[in-house]
Amino acid sequence: MPTVRLRDAEEYPEPARRAFELSKRWFNHDFPVPPAMSRVMAWDPGFGNPHGRAMKRAMGPGEFTRGEKEMVAAAVSGANACAY
Amino acid sequence: MGGDALWYEAAQVVGITNALNVVADGLGGVMAPVKVTGASPEVAAVFDEIRSFYGGTPDIPGPFALAAHDPAYLADLWAAARHAYDDNCLPRRLKAALAFAVSLTTRSAFGTGFHLAEMRRLGVGERGVMEIVGVTQMFSSYTKIADTLQLEPDMGDIAPVDPTPAPAPGAG
């Protein structure tokens, strides 16, 4: 069970709700509820916004494709023993 | 990236990378490796394969030189490692990147240096290296945030299920 109460999308201000819609495009998936991590990162835009930009910059296509980078991210998550 | 075969290969790379790193980082300073000169014919044959696979390097990577104290074990360890790192569904270049990311994440001095050198040897430029560093760093952040807040997985169903059966022995 999460340590914090994860707020519903409606409890966030408008800029965060717009970001939740954009995340559907990023993941190419129509989430019925924004993912928990998206809601966590939207809690404090002073941290979440630059962290999210850094993530998108790191994950964008370059020498490696987005798909290849998702696989690297999965391997890193596994090495960190993170089930999320 | 679709299809379970890709993910099985990635898991093999992660597993064998960790296995090699554990030995290299743990035993490298306390156990002498088997040297090329004076190696038994059985070990020398495996060493030749290893050197060839890694671009003709004169040095045998530490974990294999340590494993060579038991030639039969070395042969099987190398066979598994070669299978995992060789081109298959995933290219060697990406496998080197996966191994580098896992080594960096697990703070393996051996693995980080070795697989960084392999990435570069296989043609990954500095931009590509920094891309893998960035992904590793960002997901080392996300994972710890998720763990600290004890978030439950909620993104597992965004990927399609692969309905194909297990491959026949010898396939691939």
gemmi code that builds the backbone of each chain (N, CA, C; Angstrom):
import gemmi

chains = {
    "A": [
        ("MET", (0.847, -1.186, 0.000), (0.000, 0.000, 0.000), (0.891, 1.247, 0.000)),
        ("PRO", (0.590, 2.206, -0.860), (1.455, 3.392, -0.921), (1.545, 4.144, 0.406)),
        ("THR", (2.690, 4.767, 0.622), (2.939, 5.544, 1.838), (2.071, 6.800, 1.876)),
        ("VAL", (1.709, 7.300, 0.709), (0.909, 8.531, 0.620), (-0.430, 8.212, -0.045)),
        ("ARG", (-1.391, 9.080, 0.151), (-2.656, 8.920, -0.580), (-2.460, 9.499, -1.975)),
        ("LEU", (-2.600, 8.666, -2.973), (-2.451, 9.146, -4.350), (-3.731, 9.870, -4.748)),
        ("ARG", (-3.567, 11.133, -5.093), (-4.739, 11.938, -5.426), (-5.329, 11.523, -6.766)),
        ("ASP", (-6.643, 11.681, -6.882), (-7.295, 11.484, -8.179), (-6.884, 12.611, -9.108)),
        ("ALA", (-6.983, 12.367, -10.398), (-6.579, 13.377, -11.382), (-7.319, 14.694, -11.164)),
        ("GLU", (-8.590, 14.604, -10.760), (-9.415, 15.811, -10.593), (-8.918, 16.689, -9.440)),
        ("GLU", (-8.114, 16.136, -8.564), (-7.627, 16.908, -7.423), (-6.395, 17.747, -7.781)),
        ("TYR", (-5.880, 17.564, -8.977), (-4.690, 18.310, -9.400), (-5.105, 19.569, -10.158)),
        ("PRO", (-4.262, 20.603, -10.152), (-4.560, 21.804, -10.934), (-4.488, 21.520, -12.442)),
        ("GLU", (-5.016, 22.444, -13.201), (-5.166, 22.274, -14.644), (-3.854, 21.907, -15.368)),
        ("PRO", (-2.734, 22.571, -15.072), (-1.491, 22.200, -15.802), (-1.121, 20.732, -15.601)),
        ("ALA", (-1.344, 20.227, -14.405), (-1.023, 18.817, -14.155), (-1.984, 17.916, -14.916)),
        ("ARG", (-3.255, 18.303, -15.001), (-4.220, 17.471, -15.731), (-3.881, 17.437, -17.232)),
        ("ARG", (-3.362, 18.582, -17.718), (-2.925, 18.593, -19.123), (-1.738, 17.632, -19.321)),
        ("ALA", (-0.838, 17.651, -18.330), (0.329, 16.747, -18.411), (-0.118, 15.286, -18.376)),
        ("PHE", (-1.163, 14.983, -17.619), (-1.670, 13.607, -17.600), (-2.155, 13.198, -18.995)),
        ("GLU", (-2.798, 14.119, -19.699), (-3.253, 13.819, -21.055), (-2.061, 13.595, -21.989)),
        ("LEU", (-1.021, 14.443, -21.814), (0.178, 14.282, -22.659), (0.866, 12.940, -22.406)),
        ("SER", (0.781, 12.461, -21.169), (1.459, 11.197, -20.861), (0.808, 10.040, -21.612)),
        ("LYS", (-0.486, 10.179, -21.960), (-1.128, 9.130, -22.774), (-0.437, 9.030, -24.128)),
        ("ARG", (-0.060, 10.206, -24.664), (0.628, 10.200, -25.959), (2.030, 9.614, -25.823)),
        ("TRP", (2.705, 10.012, -24.734), (4.074, 9.528, -24.513), (4.116, 8.007, -24.464)),
        ("PHE", (3.142, 7.427, -23.751), (3.102, 5.974, -23.609), (2.250, 5.304, -24.690)),
        ("ASN", (1.596, 6.122, -25.530), (0.703, 5.591, -26.562), (-0.303, 4.616, -25.954)),
        ("HIS", (-0.888, 5.040, -24.850), (-1.818, 4.165, -24.126), (-2.862, 5.044, -23.442)),
        ("ASP", (-4.115, 4.645, -23.566), (-5.210, 5.433, -23.000), (-5.484, 4.980, -21.561)),
        ("PHE", (-4.677, 5.515, -20.649), (-4.849, 5.137, -19.241), (-6.214, 5.619, -18.732)),
        ("PRO", (-6.989, 4.744, -18.115), (-8.246, 5.220, -17.509), (-7.963, 6.136, -16.308)),
        ("VAL", (-6.873, 5.873, -15.643), (-6.429, 6.690, -14.499), (-4.957, 6.986, -14.728)),
        ("PRO", (-4.497, 8.216, -14.516), (-3.060, 8.478, -14.716), (-2.210, 7.534, -13.860)),
        ("PRO", (-1.084, 7.050, -14.407), (-0.221, 6.152, -13.620), (0.191, 6.801, -12.302)),
        ("ALA", (0.412, 5.964, -11.310), (0.776, 6.464, -9.982), (2.004, 7.375, -10.053)),
        ("MET", (2.993, 6.978, -10.860), (4.214, 7.795, -10.916), (3.929, 9.169, -11.515)),
        ("SER", (3.039, 9.228, -12.501), (2.694, 10.536, -13.079), (2.074, 11.430, -12.009)),
        ("ARG", (1.206, 10.843, -11.196), (0.544, 11.636, -10.154), (1.534, 12.050, -9.057)),
        ("VAL", (2.462, 11.165, -8.763), (3.492, 11.513, -7.769), (4.345, 12.680, -8.270)),
        ("MET", (4.754, 12.586, -9.524), (5.642, 13.614, -10.059), (4.917, 14.951, -10.240)),
        ("ALA", (3.604, 14.907, -10.384), (2.832, 16.142, -10.554), (2.566, 16.846, -9.220)),
        ("TRP", (2.846, 16.167, -8.121), (2.585, 16.740, -6.793), (3.373, 18.030, -6.587)),
        ("ASP", (4.655, 18.008, -7.011), (5.522, 19.179, -6.814), (6.165, 19.523, -8.155)),
        ("PRO", (5.568, 20.470, -8.902), (6.095, 20.797, -10.238), (7.541, 21.290, -10.205)),
        ("GLY", (7.963, 21.840, -9.073), (9.343, 22.322, -8.978), (10.349, 21.200, -9.122)),
        ("PHE", (9.947, 20.000, -8.728), (10.792, 18.810, -8.922), (10.336, 18.025, -10.148)),
        ("GLY", (9.035, 17.786, -10.219), (8.498, 16.902, -11.251), (8.717, 17.408, -12.666)),
        ("ASN", (8.581, 18.709, -12.870), (8.727, 19.224, -14.243), (10.138, 19.050, -14.793)),
        ("PRO", (11.176, 19.537, -14.080), (12.527, 19.323, -14.648), (12.922, 17.851, -14.679)),
        ("HIS", (12.473, 17.072, -13.690), (12.773, 15.637, -13.687), (12.132, 14.975, -14.905)),
        ("GLY", (10.898, 15.356, -15.196), (10.204, 14.807, -16.352), (10.862, 15.212, -17.664)),
        ("ARG", (11.304, 16.472, -17.730), (11.989, 16.918, -18.953), (13.296, 16.144, -19.143)),
        ("ALA", (14.023, 15.943, -18.043), (15.292, 15.194, -18.134), (15.016, 13.767, -18.599)),
        ("MET", (13.928, 13.190, -18.081), (13.575, 11.821, -18.480), (13.254, 11.774, -19.975)),
        ("LYS", (12.437, 12.733, -20.434), (12.055, 12.705, -21.858), (13.265, 12.945, -22.755)),
        ("ARG", (14.176, 13.796, -22.297), (15.399, 14.037, -23.063), (16.233, 12.753, -23.133)),
        ("ALA", (16.329, 12.073, -21.987), (17.125, 10.837, -21.947), (16.478, 9.742, -22.795)),
        ("MET", (15.149, 9.700, -22.824), (14.453, 8.598, -23.487), (14.192, 8.847, -24.975)),
        ("GLY", (14.373, 10.068, -25.417), (14.103, 10.376, -26.828), (15.065, 9.652, -27.751)),
        ("PRO", (14.674, 9.478, -29.009), (15.544, 8.749, -29.944), (16.838, 9.500, -30.237)),
        ("GLY", (17.906, 8.778, -30.336), (19.232, 9.333, -30.637), (20.044, 8.234, -31.283)),
        ("GLU", (21.176, 7.907, -30.680), (21.927, 6.741, -31.172), (21.163, 5.453, -30.875)),
        ("PHE", (20.374, 5.497, -29.789), (19.519, 4.360, -29.441), (18.067, 4.777, -29.633)),
        ("THR", (17.233, 3.830, -30.007), (15.816, 4.129, -30.209), (15.107, 4.229, -28.860)),
        ("ARG", (13.909, 4.786, -28.893), (13.090, 4.836, -27.676), (12.847, 3.422, -27.132)),
        ("GLY", (12.563, 2.493, -28.030), (12.315, 1.115, -27.600), (13.534, 0.499, -26.927)),
        ("GLU", (14.702, 0.745, -27.506), (15.925, 0.204, -26.892), (16.130, 0.813, -25.505)),
        ("LYS", (15.828, 2.089, -25.401), (16.006, 2.754, -24.107), (14.988, 2.263, -23.078)),
        ("GLU", (13.785, 1.932, -23.521), (12.797, 1.366, -22.588), (13.320, 0.031, -22.042)),
        ("MET", (14.004, -0.716, -22.903), (14.562, -1.990, -22.447), (15.683, -1.748, -21.440)),
        ("VAL", (16.533, -0.760, -21.695), (17.587, -0.415, -20.727), (16.943, 0.021, -19.409)),
        ("ALA", (15.877, 0.819, -19.494), (15.188, 1.280, -18.282), (14.625, 0.096, -17.495)),
        ("ALA", (14.090, -0.889, -18.205), (13.563, -2.080, -17.532), (14.687, -2.847, -16.843)),
        ("ALA", (15.839, -2.935, -17.510), (16.980, -3.642, -16.907), (17.473, -2.906, -15.665)),
        ("VAL", (17.525, -1.585, -15.732), (17.954, -0.789, -14.572), (16.957, -0.968, -13.428)),
        ("SER", (15.683, -0.960, -13.750), (14.656, -1.147, -12.716), (14.802, -2.531, -12.082)),
        ("GLY", (15.075, -3.534, -12.909), (15.277, -4.874, -12.373), (16.499, -4.938, -11.472)),
        ("ALA", (17.578, -4.283, -11.904), (18.810, -4.281, -11.095), (18.592, -3.546, -9.780)),
        ("ASN", (17.675, -2.598, -9.782), (17.349, -1.879, -8.550), (16.281, -2.619, -7.737)),
        ("ALA", (15.893, -3.814, -8.216), (14.878, -4.630, -7.535), (13.601, -3.843, -7.301)),
        ("CYS", (13.187, -3.086, -8.318), (11.988, -2.265, -8.201), (10.862, -2.912, -8.999)),
        ("ALA", (9.780, -3.299, -8.315), (8.664, -3.957, -8.994), (7.803, -2.970, -9.756)),
        ("TYR", (7.834, -1.691, -9.350), (6.956, -0.718, -10.020), (7.342, -0.600, -11.476)),
    ],
    "B": [
        ("MET", (9.417, -2.183, -28.616), (10.091, -3.485, -28.681), (9.066, -4.547, -28.293)),
        ("GLY", (8.708, -5.399, -29.222), (7.685, -6.386, -28.954), (8.233, -7.802, -29.000)),
        ("GLY", (7.468, -8.721, -28.451), (7.848, -10.119, -28.497), (8.677, -10.521, -27.295)),
        ("ASP", (8.293, -11.663, -26.719), (8.976, -12.098, -25.492), (10.429, -12.485, -25.727)),
        ("ALA", (10.776, -12.926, -26.949), (12.151, -13.368, -27.202), (13.161, -12.268, -26.886)),
        ("LEU", (12.794, -11.037, -27.207), (13.690, -9.911, -26.926), (13.935, -9.777, -25.425)),
        ("TRP", (12.862, -9.963, -24.675), (12.977, -9.780, -23.216), (13.707, -10.947, -22.560)),
        ("TYR", (13.522, -12.162, -23.104), (14.309, -13.285, -22.584), (15.793, -13.007, -22.799)),
        ("GLU", (16.132, -12.496, -23.978), (17.548, -12.194, -24.250), (18.073, -11.101, -23.320)),
        ("ALA", (17.265, -10.070, -23.112), (17.701, -8.997, -22.211), (17.935, -9.541, -20.805)),
        ("ALA", (17.041, -10.439, -20.368), (17.190, -11.015, -19.021), (18.464, -11.842, -18.920)),
        ("GLN", (18.781, -12.562, -20.002), (20.035, -13.340, -19.998), (21.240, -12.406, -19.843)),
        ("VAL", (21.216, -11.299, -20.562), (22.329, -10.344, -20.481), (22.449, -9.785, -19.061)),
        ("VAL", (21.321, -9.422, -18.480), (21.348, -8.869, -17.122), (21.891, -9.910, -16.141)),
        ("GLY", (21.407, -11.141, -16.281), (21.826, -12.192, -15.350), (23.308, -12.513, -15.463)),
        ("ILE", (23.777, -12.765, -16.675), (25.178, -13.183, -16.830), (26.117, -12.015, -16.531)),
        ("THR", (25.675, -10.793, -16.824), (26.496, -9.624, -16.488), (26.699, -9.548, -14.987)),
        ("ASN", (25.617, -9.739, -14.251), (25.734, -9.691, -12.796), (26.631, -10.815, -12.288)),
        ("ALA", (26.491, -11.991, -12.889), (27.311, -13.133, -12.472), (28.804, -12.858, -12.697)),
        ("LEU", (29.126, -12.293, -13.849), (30.536, -11.992, -14.149), (31.056, -10.879, -13.232)),
        ("ASN", (30.232, -9.883, -13.000), (30.659, -8.755, -12.163), (30.924, -9.178, -10.722)),
        ("VAL", (30.067, -10.043, -10.207), (30.221, -10.496, -8.814), (31.595, -11.132, -8.621)),
        ("VAL", (31.979, -11.977, -9.564), (33.280, -12.652, -9.453), (34.422, -11.660, -9.666)),
        ("ALA", (34.308, -10.834, -10.684), (35.413, -9.910, -11.000), (35.639, -8.914, -9.862)),
        ("ASP", (34.543, -8.333, -9.364), (34.691, -7.328, -8.308), (35.023, -7.958, -6.961)),
        ("GLY", (34.489, -9.167, -6.733), (34.695, -9.803, -5.429), (35.997, -10.529, -5.300)),
        ("LEU", (36.419, -11.173, -6.367), (37.612, -12.026, -6.282), (38.834, -11.463, -6.996)),
        ("GLY", (38.615, -10.432, -7.815), (39.715, -9.922, -8.622), (40.944, -9.539, -7.829)),
        ("GLY", (40.729, -9.043, -6.614), (41.871, -8.599, -5.818), (42.442, -9.645, -4.887)),
        ("VAL", (41.753, -10.771, -4.768), (42.192, -11.762, -3.781), (42.528, -13.127, -4.365)),
        ("MET", (42.247, -13.317, -5.647), (42.568, -14.594, -6.295), (43.284, -14.298, -7.606)),
        ("ALA", (44.360, -14.995, -7.841), (45.129, -14.751, -9.064), (44.420, -15.375, -10.264)),
        ("PRO", (44.302, -14.639, -11.366), (43.702, -15.228, -12.567), (44.655, -16.210, -13.229)),
        ("VAL", (44.091, -17.091, -14.033), (44.924, -17.990, -14.835), (45.486, -17.181, -16.001)),
        ("LYS", (46.791, -17.247, -16.170), (47.430, -16.470, -17.235), (47.373, -17.228, -18.569)),
        ("VAL", (47.419, -16.470, -19.632), (47.373, -17.082, -20.974), (48.570, -17.997, -21.162)),
        ("THR", (49.745, -17.466, -20.790), (50.946, -18.297, -20.914), (50.906, -19.353, -19.807)),
        ("GLY", (51.013, -20.574, -20.200), (51.002, -21.659, -19.221), (49.633, -22.265, -19.018)),
        ("ALA", (48.613, -21.723, -19.706), (47.278, -22.311, -19.572), (47.252, -23.685, -20.249)),
        ("SER", (46.431, -24.576, -19.715), (46.298, -25.908, -20.334), (45.705, -25.756, -21.737)),
        ("PRO", (45.916, -26.726, -22.610), (45.332, -26.638, -23.966), (43.825, -26.417, -23.947)),
        ("GLU", (43.155, -27.066, -23.002), (41.701, -26.948, -22.883), (41.305, -25.498, -22.571)),
        ("VAL", (42.017, -24.903, -21.627), (41.738, -23.510, -21.248), (42.176, -22.562, -22.364)),
        ("ALA", (43.316, -22.849, -22.960), (43.832, -21.972, -24.032), (42.851, -21.886, -25.197)),
        ("ALA", (42.170, -23.003, -25.486), (41.199, -22.999, -26.592), (40.033, -22.069, -26.277)),
        ("VAL", (39.582, -22.096, -25.045), (38.477, -21.194, -24.653), (38.967, -19.756, -24.645)),
        ("PHE", (40.167, -19.545, -24.145), (40.734, -18.190, -24.135), (40.808, -17.628, -25.568)),
        ("ASP", (41.169, -18.474, -26.525), (41.240, -18.017, -27.920), (39.864, -17.551, -28.408)),
        ("GLU", (38.845, -18.325, -28.058), (37.473, -17.935, -28.445), (37.097, -16.607, -27.804)),
        ("ILE", (37.443, -16.449, -26.555), (37.094, -15.220, -25.833), (37.787, -14.022, -26.471)),
        ("ARG", (39.059, -14.175, -26.760), (39.798, -13.058, -27.381), (39.206, -12.699, -28.724)),
        ("SER", (38.835, -13.709, -29.480), (38.252, -13.458, -30.798), (36.919, -12.727, -30.665)),
        ("PHE", (36.090, -13.167, -29.726), (34.760, -12.566, -29.540), (34.880, -11.092, -29.167)),
        ("TYR", (35.894, -10.788, -28.374), (36.066, -9.406, -27.908), (37.059, -8.623, -28.776)),
        ("GLY", (37.121, -8.945, -30.038), (37.866, -8.123, -30.988), (39.363, -8.330, -30.984)),
        ("GLY", (39.800, -9.484, -30.515), (41.223, -9.792, -30.562), (42.029, -9.185, -29.427)),
        ("THR", (41.336, -8.801, -28.357), (42.044, -8.239, -27.206), (43.081, -9.232, -26.670)),
        ("PRO", (44.268, -8.746, -26.286), (45.268, -9.691, -25.755), (44.916, -10.178, -24.342)),
        ("ASP", (44.104, -9.393, -23.630), (43.786, -9.736, -22.241), (42.487, -10.541, -22.149)),
        ("ILE", (42.485, -11.485, -21.255), (41.259, -12.238, -20.981), (40.491, -11.485, -19.898)),
        ("PRO", (39.227, -11.156, -20.138), (38.447, -10.463, -19.108), (38.502, -11.227, -17.778)),
        ("GLY", (38.663, -10.478, -16.695), (38.904, -11.044, -15.372), (38.035, -12.223, -14.968)),
        ("PRO", (36.718, -12.133, -15.119), (35.887, -13.245, -14.624), (36.205, -14.570, -15.306)),
        ("PHE", (36.574, -14.508, -16.594), (36.888, -15.758, -17.296), (38.271, -16.272, -16.886)),
        ("ALA", (39.196, -15.348, -16.687), (40.538, -15.764, -16.257), (40.491, -16.376, -14.856)),
        ("LEU", (39.573, -15.915, -14.033), (39.410, -16.498, -12.694), (38.713, -17.857, -12.781)),
        ("ALA", (37.689, -17.926, -13.629), (36.947, -19.187, -13.776), (37.816, -20.285, -14.351)),
        ("ALA", (38.906, -19.914, -15.009), (39.760, -20.890, -15.691), (40.470, -21.831, -14.724)),
        ("HIS", (40.401, -21.546, -13.427), (40.959, -22.520, -12.469), (40.200, -23.844, -12.541)),
        ("ASP", (38.975, -23.806, -13.049), (38.189, -25.031, -13.275), (37.808, -25.027, -14.759)),
        ("PRO", (38.602, -25.708, -15.596), (38.399, -25.618, -17.048), (36.985, -25.970, -17.513)),
        ("ALA", (36.388, -26.975, -16.905), (35.044, -27.376, -17.347), (34.031, -26.270, -17.003)),
        ("TYR", (34.224, -25.690, -15.840), (33.334, -24.580, -15.443), (33.525, -23.396, -16.386)),
        ("LEU", (34.779, -23.076, -16.701), (35.059, -21.981, -17.636), (34.344, -22.209, -18.969)),
        ("ALA", (34.427, -23.448, -19.471), (33.835, -23.741, -20.784), (32.330, -23.480, -20.767)),
        ("ASP", (31.664, -23.909, -19.709), (30.205, -23.702, -19.646), (29.857, -22.237, -19.394)),
        ("LEU", (30.627, -21.589, -18.517), (30.380, -20.166, -18.238), (30.534, -19.347, -19.518)),
        ("TRP", (31.593, -19.655, -20.268), (31.836, -18.917, -21.504), (30.741, -19.194, -22.537)),
        ("ALA", (30.329, -20.461, -22.639), (29.271, -20.801, -23.603), (27.999, -20.020, -23.301)),
        ("ALA", (27.663, -19.920, -22.020), (26.454, -19.175, -21.637), (26.636, -17.687, -21.918)),
        ("ALA", (27.799, -17.161, -21.559), (28.050, -15.725, -21.748), (28.068, -15.383, -23.240)),
        ("ARG", (28.718, -16.200, -24.009), (28.786, -15.939, -25.452), (27.389, -15.938, -26.067)),
        ("HIS", (26.607, -16.921, -25.679), (25.230, -17.008, -26.194), (24.438, -15.752, -25.809)),
        ("ALA", (24.631, -15.317, -24.575), (23.864, -14.159, -24.094), (24.280, -12.876, -24.801)),
        ("TYR", (25.582, -12.689, -25.015), (26.077, -11.407, -25.547), (26.124, -11.350, -27.074)),
        ("ASP", (25.994, -12.492, -27.730), (26.155, -12.494, -29.192), (24.914, -11.916, -29.874)),
        ("ASP", (25.082, -11.519, -31.142), (23.936, -11.050, -31.925), (22.886, -12.148, -32.005)),
        ("ASN", (21.660, -11.773, -31.737), (20.544, -12.703, -31.926), (19.332, -11.844, -32.264)),
        ("CYS", (18.256, -11.937, -31.495), (17.135, -11.004, -31.725), (17.587, -9.584, -31.399)),
        ("LEU", (18.373, -9.448, -30.357), (18.947, -8.145, -29.991), (20.378, -8.073, -30.506)),
        ("PRO", (20.813, -6.908, -30.993), (22.189, -6.775, -31.481), (23.182, -6.641, -30.323)),
        ("ARG", (24.419, -7.014, -30.600), (25.471, -6.947, -29.560), (25.606, -5.538, -28.991)),
        ("ARG", (25.428, -4.561, -29.852), (25.573, -3.163, -29.432), (24.592, -2.828, -28.306)),
        ("LEU", (23.331, -3.262, -28.460), (22.336, -3.002, -27.414), (22.617, -3.853, -26.181)),
        ("LYS", (23.082, -5.070, -26.401), (23.396, -5.926, -25.260), (24.539, -5.339, -24.433)),
        ("ALA", (25.521, -4.742, -25.115), (26.616, -4.083, -24.387), (26.065, -2.903, -23.587)),
        ("ALA", (25.091, -2.190, -24.168), (24.486, -1.062, -23.459), (23.707, -1.543, -22.232)),
        ("LEU", (22.980, -2.638, -22.383), (22.251, -3.207, -21.243), (23.232, -3.616, -20.148)),
        ("ALA", (24.317, -4.271, -20.545), (25.309, -4.729, -19.561), (25.970, -3.538, -18.871)),
        ("PHE", (26.250, -2.499, -19.640), (26.837, -1.281, -19.056), (25.867, -0.653, -18.050)),
        ("ALA", (24.601, -0.537, -18.429), (23.604, 0.088, -17.543), (23.449, -0.702, -16.249)),
        ("VAL", (23.406, -2.017, -16.365), (23.254, -2.851, -15.171), (24.506, -2.754, -14.296)),
        ("SER", (25.678, -2.723, -14.920), (26.931, -2.618, -14.161), (27.019, -1.284, -13.430)),
        ("LEU", (26.605, -0.226, -14.117), (26.613, 1.097, -13.496), (25.634, 1.134, -12.321)),
        ("THR", (24.471, 0.557, -12.532), (23.435, 0.540, -11.493), (23.896, -0.230, -10.264)),
        ("THR", (24.594, -1.331, -10.480), (25.023, -2.166, -9.355), (26.423, -1.798, -8.870)),
        ("ARG", (26.926, -0.674, -9.352), (28.240, -0.136, -8.899), (29.360, -1.146, -9.114)),
        ("SER", (29.345, -1.852, -10.227), (30.427, -2.783, -10.522), (31.534, -2.051, -11.266)),
        ("ALA", (32.678, -1.927, -10.623), (33.809, -1.243, -11.265), (34.261, -2.025, -12.496)),
        ("PHE", (34.337, -3.359, -12.355), (34.744, -4.162, -13.505), (33.756, -4.007, -14.650)),
        ("GLY", (32.488, -4.267, -14.365), (31.477, -4.287, -15.426), (31.306, -2.935, -16.093)),
        ("THR", (31.336, -1.875, -15.309), (31.154, -0.545, -15.879), (32.254, -0.250, -16.893)),
        ("GLY", (33.479, -0.493, -16.512), (34.597, -0.217, -17.415), (34.620, -1.150, -18.614)),
        ("PHE", (34.364, -2.433, -18.346), (34.448, -3.424, -19.415), (33.369, -3.200, -20.472)),
        ("HIS", (32.137, -3.008, -20.040), (31.042, -2.883, -21.006), (31.012, -1.495, -21.652)),
        ("LEU", (31.541, -0.495, -20.971), (31.701, 0.816, -21.624), (32.685, 0.687, -22.787)),
        ("ALA", (33.778, -0.025, -22.543), (34.760, -0.237, -23.610), (34.141, -1.051, -24.747)),
        ("GLU", (33.319, -2.032, -24.410), (32.655, -2.835, -25.439), (31.684, -1.993, -26.265)),
        ("MET", (30.917, -1.142, -25.594), (29.999, -0.261, -26.334), (30.769, 0.559, -27.360)),
        ("ARG", (31.863, 1.143, -26.903), (32.656, 1.995, -27.803), (33.248, 1.167, -28.935)),
        ("ARG", (33.749, -0.027, -28.610), (34.336, -0.892, -29.644), (33.296, -1.268, -30.684)),
        ("LEU", (32.051, -1.393, -30.252), (30.978, -1.797, -31.165), (30.342, -0.605, -31.870)),
        ("GLY", (30.925, 0.583, -31.690), (30.509, 1.721, -32.504), (29.619, 2.747, -31.833)),
        ("VAL", (29.342, 2.592, -30.549), (28.514, 3.583, -29.853), (29.367, 4.826, -29.578)),
        ("GLY", (28.870, 5.993, -29.990), (29.601, 7.234, -29.784), (29.354, 7.830, -28.402)),
        ("GLU", (29.982, 8.976, -28.156), (29.838, 9.595, -26.828), (28.395, 10.000, -26.552)),
        ("ARG", (27.686, 10.430, -27.604), (26.275, 10.774, -27.419), (25.474, 9.551, -26.974)),
        ("GLY", (25.739, 8.434, -27.614), (25.040, 7.202, -27.250), (25.372, 6.765, -25.835)),
        ("VAL", (26.636, 6.904, -25.462), (27.022, 6.557, -24.090), (26.246, 7.418, -23.096)),
        ("MET", (26.176, 8.720, -23.390), (25.469, 9.621, -22.472), (23.965, 9.327, -22.447)),
        ("GLU", (23.430, 8.847, -23.570), (22.019, 8.449, -23.573), (21.784, 7.310, -22.574)),
        ("ILE", (22.682, 6.346, -22.581), (22.513, 5.205, -21.664), (22.757, 5.654, -20.216)),
        ("VAL", (23.726, 6.549, -20.025), (23.950, 7.095, -18.672), (22.685, 7.822, -18.197)),
        ("GLY", (22.067, 8.611, -19.089), (20.865, 9.354, -18.717), (19.712, 8.433, -18.347)),
        ("VAL", (19.490, 7.413, -19.148), (18.404, 6.460, -18.853), (18.679, 5.764, -17.521)),
        ("THR", (19.925, 5.353, -17.334), (20.290, 4.662, -16.094), (20.053, 5.564, -14.889)),
        ("GLN", (20.461, 6.803, -15.031), (20.327, 7.753, -13.918), (18.849, 8.054, -13.633)),
        ("MET", (18.077, 8.338, -14.672), (16.676, 8.706, -14.454), (15.884, 7.545, -13.860)),
        ("PHE", (16.151, 6.327, -14.326), (15.378, 5.204, -13.795), (15.922, 4.707, -12.456)),
        ("SER", (17.130, 5.116, -12.116), (17.587, 4.886, -10.747), (16.883, 5.861, -9.804)),
        ("SER", (16.442, 6.982, -10.338), (15.647, 7.931, -9.562), (14.204, 7.434, -9.436)),
        ("TYR", (13.569, 7.133, -10.563), (12.159, 6.696, -10.514), (11.975, 5.469, -9.617)),
        ("THR", (12.915, 4.533, -9.701), (12.745, 3.309, -8.924), (12.797, 3.592, -7.424)),
        ("LYS", (13.672, 4.508, -7.032), (13.780, 4.791, -5.593), (12.601, 5.624, -5.110)),
        ("ILE", (12.090, 6.491, -5.960), (10.873, 7.226, -5.591), (9.718, 6.234, -5.424)),
        ("ALA", (9.585, 5.313, -6.371), (8.507, 4.322, -6.312), (8.633, 3.459, -5.064)),
        ("ASP", (9.860, 3.055, -4.739), (10.060, 2.203, -3.560), (9.800, 2.971, -2.268)),
        ("THR", (10.257, 4.219, -2.218), (10.064, 5.006, -1.000), (8.569, 5.203, -0.718)),
        ("LEU", (7.811, 5.424, -1.779), (6.368, 5.644, -1.611), (5.573, 4.342, -1.718)),
        ("GLN", (6.302, 3.225, -1.897), (5.675, 1.900, -1.992), (4.553, 1.879, -3.035)),
        ("LEU", (4.851, 2.418, -4.201), (3.863, 2.435, -5.278), (3.653, 1.020, -5.813)),
        ("GLU", (2.434, 0.716, -6.151), (2.126, -0.602, -6.707), (2.166, -0.523, -8.238)),
        ("PRO", (2.662, -1.588, -8.887), (2.746, -1.557, -10.358), (1.376, -1.296, -10.980)),
        ("ASP", (1.313, -0.374, -11.925), (0.033, -0.083, -12.578), (0.201, 0.156, -14.082)),
        ("MET", (1.361, -0.256, -14.603), (1.598, -0.031, -16.032), (1.894, -1.338, -16.764)),
        ("GLY", (1.677, -2.463, -16.089), (2.038, -3.753, -16.674), (1.206, -4.145, -17.871)),
        ("ASP", (0.017, -3.559, -18.012), (-0.873, -4.027, -19.084), (-0.784, -3.158, -20.342)),
        ("ILE", (0.220, -2.247, -20.401), (0.289, -1.413, -21.608), (0.986, -2.133, -22.756)),
        ("ALA", (1.678, -3.237, -22.453), (2.344, -3.996, -23.516), (1.470, -5.182, -23.914)),
        ("PRO", (1.445, -5.525, -25.204), (0.646, -6.670, -25.640), (1.264, -7.981, -25.156)),
        ("VAL", (0.410, -8.989, -24.991), (0.876, -10.311, -24.588), (1.353, -11.060, -25.826)),
        ("ASP", (2.503, -11.737, -25.718), (3.047, -12.522, -26.828), (2.460, -13.935, -26.754)),
        ("PRO", (1.634, -14.329, -27.741), (0.970, -15.631, -27.666), (1.796, -16.789, -28.213)),
        ("THR", (3.014, -16.523, -28.724), (3.783, -17.602, -29.365), (4.293, -18.587, -28.320)),
        ("PRO", (4.421, -19.878, -28.721), (4.935, -20.877, -27.765), (6.444, -20.745, -27.584)),
        ("ALA", (6.974, -21.515, -26.647), (8.429, -21.549, -26.437), (9.096, -22.113, -27.689)),
        ("PRO", (10.281, -21.614, -28.045), (10.937, -22.106, -29.265), (11.391, -23.554, -29.120)),
        ("ALA", (11.510, -24.221, -30.256), (12.014, -25.594, -30.262), (13.493, -25.589, -29.898)),
        ("PRO", (14.000, -26.671, -29.276), (15.433, -26.722, -28.949), (16.292, -26.492, -30.189)),
        ("GLY", (17.300, -25.656, -30.041), (18.200, -25.378, -31.162), (17.758, -24.228, -32.022)),
        ("ALA", (16.519, -23.773, -31.853), (16.061, -22.640, -32.655), (16.710, -21.371, -32.146)),
        ("GLY", (16.994, -20.448, -33.052), (17.576, -19.169, -32.645), (18.983, -19.321, -32.273)),
    ],
}
model = gemmi.Model(1)
for chain_id, residues in chains.items():
    chain = gemmi.Chain(chain_id)
    for i, (resn, *xyz) in enumerate(residues, 1):
        res = gemmi.Residue()
        res.name, res.seqid = resn, gemmi.SeqId(i, " ")
        for name, pos in zip(("N", "CA", "C"), xyz):
            atom = gemmi.Atom()
            atom.name, atom.element = name, gemmi.Element(name[0])
            atom.pos, atom.b_iso = gemmi.Position(*pos), 0.0
            res.add_atom(atom)
        chain.add_residue(res)
    model.add_chain(chain)
structure = gemmi.Structure()
structure.add_model(model)
structure.setup_entities()
